[in-house]
Amino acid sequence: MIDLHCHLLPGIDDGASSMEEALSLARLAVNDGITHMVVTPHVHPGRYENDVRSIRPVFEAFQAALVENDILLSVKAAGEVRLSVEVLTMFAAGQLPFLGEWDGKKVMLLELPHSHVPPGSDKLVKWLLDRGVLPMIAHPERNKGIMADVTKLAPFIEMGCLFQLTAMSISGGFGVEAKRLSDQMLDNGWVTVIASDGHNCDRRPPVLSEAVRAAAELIGDSEARRLVWGNPAKIIGVY
């Protein structure tokens, strides 16, 4: 399996706090059947001041530590970019990290605030699309505004955005409402990727297998597999 959203890089956001914890998380992922991960630290101006340049040395140290500790995990680096006006200037400066590509566009993991969908979000998405960047909306099923009114997803669906569900939402770990919306999105064929959004070993581990089993009960084994292998592989270029 491939996990396109996780917070394993140590010390740069609210994920792993040390290299030791990062390696423990990597071992958990491998034991769950994950072979490839894209580490996606928060890029959140004013809170987590990460960009392509600051992420690179931390990622390289993590990658080297995996090799030194014989952990068979293929890793790449990107970021979880918070929706904000700063995205415009970061794009112009070449500071935004991308997951990979989808149908000729660069894929960027875009996070909405958890509380609502800000007015003008669709305009920022269109601005990105016009510049060859395709947003993948991170964990929309955990957004309170979308939970209350699923039609708030409509502009993003119409513009062709990709959508990433959190594994624990599908398996029930984020509550009844997140699972209900996850199931609805899976049933409607709106989901591109299932990812762990793993942060730590106990409460939010980087595992996918339980979610894949739950998704398979709704959409079948092959479709569930596509969300943790076929589509992620297309994005990061693994065949």
ABEGO torsion letter per residue (X at the ends): XBBABBBABBGABABBABAAAAAAAAAAAAAAGBABBBBBBBBBBGABBBBAAAAAAAAAAAAAAAAAAGBBBBBBBBBBBBBBAAAAAAAAAGABBBAEBBGGBBBBBBBBBAABBBBGAAAAAAAAAAAGBBBBBBGAAABAAAAABAAAAAAAAAAGBBBBBBAAAAAGAAEAAAAAAAAAAAAAGABABBBAGBABAAABBBBAAAAAAAAAAAAEAAAAAAAAAAAAAAAAGBX
